[in-house]
């Protein structure tokens, strides 16, 4: 009897130690999830997205997007036009959008995620020198919420992330803030004068030194952590176009050292499945950036919920487009294939499919 009691006691202690270990592991996992501020949501297959929406104009594009039954909708900036130093005016313009029937229907049907660009951040082409960036962030959060990432409330700027689906169908969406930390742009210095394609007035030239920033060091450190998380497909929501060549207007190409840092960070972290969604330019296109030692980086630009422009600027990396009419973007992921497919689409306001390009997920691997 003494042996069995002793044996049972040993077994009980073993089970107790194991139970404690499991509880500690679960607690650690919980803290890790809390530190990231996000939790996995159900898998998604259809993402609608767009940008550049004047709040006082009709927005039938939103109804067209809802007709494609998206799982979520992503605003890529210039979600309203409110260049102002008055926070009352900024709130009023958000309120105009809030009361639009098309937006109400969108909000009542699908989850909405967002980044901002200059016209809804504060002032045309503005960056870190805009004096009301903290007040603007509060108004942004009052309107869009923290979008499932509680860390959004804990740091300067609006960068955040969201996760959908489990292993094998896991999408990570990284929402960048390209306004709060960005240095002033370098005025155009005539460096494209000899290129006949640039037959328009350019505003900016690329920096040739590394003493400027697009994202700020804190956001870069955060992004490095994000790119090490497990995901099958990583979508970076960028208000400015990433994969285009310099065109004299706002784009990552104005900060080539920052663009290069992004490429090197993706290589360093071995992050696979990265692609970009972008806005800003008032037309749609698909760009493909080819970098040695890295898989192609696709950038799908959808910029024209209400805005249009008279011409599209040169872009050596353009592979589809430009589409000049009002439009929205659609990203479809077919997870049921052995090698999942990603289809990039642009649909115009008349309901026509204008761009349709499909790639294999395996094409976004090292």
C-alpha positions in Angstrom: 0.0 0.0 0.0 2.8 2.4 0.8 4.4 1.7 -2.6 1.1 2.4 -4.4 0.5 5.6 -2.4 3.9 6.8 -3.2 3.5 5.9 -6.9 0.1 7.6 -7.0 1.6 10.6 -5.4 4.4 10.7 -7.9 1.9 10.4 -10.8 -0.3 13.2 -9.3 2.7 15.4 -8.9 3.7 14.7 -12.5 0.3 15.6 -13.8 0.3 18.8 -11.6 3.7 19.8 -13.1 2.4 19.1 -16.6 -0.8 21.1 -15.9 1.2 24.1 -14.7 3.4 24.0 -17.7 0.4 23.9 -20.1 -1.2 26.9 -18.2 2.1 28.9 -18.4 2.3 28.1 -22.1 -1.3 29.2 -22.7 -0.7 32.4 -20.7 2.4 33.1 -22.7 0.5 32.7 -25.9 -2.3 34.9 -24.6 0.2 37.6 -23.7 1.9 37.3 -27.2 -1.5 37.7 -28.8 -2.3 40.7 -26.5 1.1 42.3 -27.3 0.3 42.1 -31.0 -3.2 43.5 -30.3 -4.8 41.3 -32.8 -6.6 38.0 -32.9 -7.3 35.7 -35.9 -10.6 36.3 -37.6 -12.3 33.8 -40.0 -10.6 33.1 -43.3 -11.5 35.4 -46.2 -11.5 35.0 -49.9 -12.6 38.3 -51.4 -11.2 41.8 -50.5 -12.6 45.0 -52.0 -10.6 48.2 -51.8 -10.5 51.7 -53.0 -9.4 55.3 -52.3 -9.9 58.9 -53.2 -13.6 59.6 -52.3 -15.0 63.1 -52.2 -17.6 62.9 -49.4 -20.0 65.4 -51.1 -20.3 63.4 -54.3 -22.4 60.3 -55.0 -20.4 57.1 -54.5 -22.1 54.3 -56.7 -18.7 52.5 -56.8 -19.4 51.4 -53.2 -22.6 49.7 -54.3 -20.8 48.1 -57.2 -18.2 46.7 -54.8 -20.8 45.3 -52.5 -22.3 43.5 -55.5 -19.2 41.4 -55.6 -19.9 40.1 -52.0 -16.5 41.0 -50.5 -15.5 39.7 -47.0 -14.0 43.1 -46.1 -13.5 46.5 -47.6 -10.2 48.4 -47.3 -10.0 52.2 -47.6 -6.5 53.2 -48.9 -6.5 56.9 -48.0 -8.1 60.1 -49.1 -11.2 58.6 -47.7 -12.6 62.1 -47.5 -11.2 65.4 -48.8 -10.8 67.8 -46.0 -7.5 69.8 -46.3 -7.8 71.9 -43.2 -6.3 73.0 -39.9 -9.7 73.0 -38.3 -10.6 69.8 -36.4 -14.2 70.9 -36.4 -14.1 71.0 -40.2 -12.4 67.6 -40.3 -15.1 66.0 -38.1 -17.8 67.6 -40.2 -16.4 66.1 -43.4 -16.2 62.7 -41.8 -19.8 63.1 -40.8 -20.8 63.9 -44.4 -19.4 60.5 -45.4 -21.0 58.8 -42.4 -24.4 59.9 -43.6 -24.1 58.9 -47.2 -26.5 56.1 -48.1 -23.8 54.2 -50.0 -21.4 54.3 -47.1 -24.1 53.4 -44.6 -24.9 50.3 -46.7 -21.2 49.4 -46.9 -20.7 49.8 -43.2 -23.8 47.7 -42.4 -22.7 44.9 -44.7 -19.0 44.2 -44.4 -16.1 45.1 -41.9 -14.2 48.2 -43.0 -10.5 48.7 -42.5 -8.6 51.9 -43.4 -5.4 53.8 -43.6 -5.2 57.6 -44.3 -3.5 59.7 -46.9 -2.9 63.5 -47.0 -6.4 64.8 -47.7 -8.0 63.0 -44.8 -4.9 63.3 -42.6 -4.7 67.0 -42.7 -3.3 68.9 -45.7 -2.2 68.2 -49.2 1.1 66.3 -49.4 1.6 66.8 -45.7 3.8 64.7 -43.4 5.1 64.9 -39.9 5.1 68.7 -39.8 1.3 68.9 -39.9 0.6 70.3 -36.4 -2.7 68.5 -35.7 -1.7 64.9 -36.4 -2.6 63.7 -32.9 -6.0 65.3 -33.0 -6.5 64.0 -36.5 -5.7 60.5 -35.3 -8.4 60.7 -32.6 -11.0 61.7 -35.2 -9.8 58.9 -37.5 -10.2 56.4 -34.6 -13.6 57.8 -33.7 -14.8 57.1 -37.2 -13.1 53.8 -38.1 -12.4 52.4 -34.7 -9.2 50.4 -33.8 -10.2 47.8 -36.5 -9.4 44.9 -34.1 -5.9 46.0 -33.2 -5.8 47.4 -29.7 -2.2 48.5 -30.0 -3.4 51.3 -32.4 -4.2 53.3 -29.2 -0.8 52.9 -27.7 1.5 54.5 -30.2 1.8 57.6 -32.4 0.3 57.2 -35.8 -2.3 54.8 -37.2 -0.2 51.8 -38.3 -1.8 48.5 -37.4 -2.5 44.9 -38.6 -5.2 42.3 -39.0 -5.1 38.5 -39.4 -7.6 36.3 -41.0 -7.8 32.5 -41.2 -5.7 29.7 -39.8 -2.5 28.0 -41.1 -2.8 27.3 -44.8 -5.3 30.1 -45.4 -3.8 32.8 -43.2 -3.8 36.3 -44.4 -2.0 39.1 -42.7 -2.9 42.7 -43.6 -0.4 45.3 -42.6 -1.8 48.9 -42.6 1.0 51.5 -42.9 1.0 55.1 -41.8 2.8 57.2 -44.4 1.9 60.6 -43.1 2.6 60.9 -39.3 6.4 60.3 -39.6 7.2 61.3 -43.2 9.7 64.1 -43.8 9.1 66.9 -46.3 9.4 66.0 -49.9 12.3 67.2 -52.0 11.1 69.9 -54.5 11.6 69.1 -58.2 15.1 69.9 -59.3 14.8 69.4 -63.0 16.3 65.8 -62.9 13.8 64.5 -65.5 14.2 67.4 -68.0 15.9 65.3 -70.6 13.1 62.6 -70.6 10.4 63.5 -73.2 7.9 61.3 -71.3 7.7 63.9 -68.6 5.8 66.6 -70.5 4.0 67.8 -67.4 4.8 69.8 -64.4 6.6 67.6 -61.8 6.4 68.5 -58.1 9.1 66.4 -56.5 12.5 64.7 -57.1 13.9 61.6 -55.3 16.1 62.0 -52.3 19.7 61.1 -53.0 20.7 60.8 -49.3 19.4 58.7 -46.4 18.7 61.6 -44.1 14.9 61.4 -44.6 12.2 59.0 -43.7 8.9 57.7 -45.0 7.8 55.7 -42.0 9.8 56.6 -39.0 12.0 54.3 -36.9 9.3 53.0 -34.5 7.1 52.0 -37.4 10.0 50.3 -39.2 10.8 48.3 -36.0 7.1 47.3 -35.7 7.0 46.2 -39.4 10.0 44.0 -38.9 8.1 42.1 -36.1 5.0 41.9 -38.3 6.9 40.3 -41.2 8.2 37.6 -38.9 4.7 36.5 -38.0 3.3 33.4 -39.7 1.1 34.1 -42.7 0.5 32.5 -46.1 -0.4 35.8 -47.8 0.7 39.3 -46.6 -1.0 42.3 -47.9 0.6 45.7 -47.3 -2.0 48.5 -47.4 0.0 51.6 -48.5 -1.6 54.9 -49.3 1.3 55.8 -51.7 2.3 53.6 -54.6 5.2 51.3 -53.8 6.2 49.4 -56.9 6.1 52.2 -59.4 9.0 54.2 -60.9 9.5 57.9 -60.1 6.8 60.1 -61.7 7.4 63.5 -60.0 4.4 63.1 -57.6 4.0 61.5 -54.2 5.2 57.8 -54.1 7.7 55.6 -52.4 10.0 56.4 -55.3 10.7 59.9 -53.7 12.4 58.0 -50.9 14.4 55.4 -52.8 16.5 54.5 -49.7 13.2 53.8 -47.8 11.9 51.7 -50.7 15.2 49.8 -50.7 14.9 49.3 -46.9 11.5 47.7 -47.5 13.0 45.3 -50.1 15.9 44.4 -47.8 13.6 43.9 -44.8 11.4 41.5 -46.8 14.6 39.6 -47.8 16.0 39.6 -44.2 12.8 38.4 -42.6 12.2 35.8 -45.3 8.6 37.0 -45.4 6.8 35.3 -48.3 3.5 36.1 -49.9 4.0 39.9 -49.8 2.0 42.2 -52.1 0.8 45.8 -52.0 -2.5 47.6 -52.3 -2.3 51.3 -52.9 -4.2 54.5 -53.8 -3.7 58.2 -54.3 -3.2 58.8 -58.0 -6.9 58.9 -59.3 -6.5 56.0 -61.7 -6.0 52.2 -61.5 -3.0 50.1 -62.5 -1.0 47.0 -61.6 2.7 47.4 -61.1 5.3 44.7 -60.8 8.7 45.4 -59.2 11.5 42.9 -59.9 14.3 42.9 -57.4 17.4 40.5 -57.4 17.1 37.9 -54.7 13.4 38.6 -54.1 10.1 37.4 -55.7 8.1 40.0 -57.8 6.3 42.6 -55.7 2.9 43.3 -57.2 1.2 46.6 -56.3 -2.5 46.9 -57.2 -3.6 50.6 -57.3 -7.3 51.4 -56.9 -7.7 55.2 -56.7 -11.0 56.6 -57.9 -14.1 56.0 -55.8 -15.1 59.5 -57.0 -11.9 61.1 -58.2 -10.5 61.0 -61.8 -7.5 62.5 -63.5 -6.7 63.6 -67.0 -3.6 61.5 -67.6 -1.5 58.7 -66.1 2.1 59.3 -65.4 5.0 57.2 -66.8 5.6 54.0 -64.9 8.2 51.5 -66.2 6.7 48.8 -63.9 3.1 49.1 -65.1 1.8 45.7 -66.4 -1.9 46.5 -66.4 -3.8 49.8 -66.9 -4.2 52.6 -66.5 -7.9 52.7 -65.9 -9.1 56.3 -65.8 -12.8 55.9 -64.9 -14.1 55.7 -61.4 -13.5 52.2 -60.1 -12.7 49.8 -57.1 -10.3 47.0 -56.7 -10.9 43.4 -55.9 -8.6 40.7 -54.7 -9.8 37.1 -54.9 -8.0 34.2 -53.2 -8.8 30.6 -54.2 -7.6 28.6 -51.2 -9.0 25.3 -52.5 -6.2 24.7 -55.0 -3.0 22.9 -54.1 -1.2 26.1 -55.2 -3.7 28.8 -54.2 -4.4 31.5 -56.8 -4.6 35.3 -56.3 -6.7 37.3 -58.8 -6.2 41.0 -59.0 -9.2 42.9 -60.5 -10.3 46.4 -61.3 -14.0 47.1 -61.9 -15.3 50.4 -63.2 -18.3 52.3 -62.0 -20.3 51.0 -65.0 -19.8 47.4 -63.8 -17.2 46.4 -66.3 -14.2 44.3 -65.4 -11.2 46.2 -66.7 -8.2 44.4 -65.2 -8.0 40.7 -64.4 -4.6 39.2 -63.6 -4.1 35.9 -61.7 -0.9 34.6 -60.1 -0.1 31.6 -58.1 0.8 32.0 -54.4 4.0 30.0 -55.1 5.1 33.0 -57.2 5.4 35.0 -54.1 8.0 32.8 -52.5 11.8 32.8 -52.4 
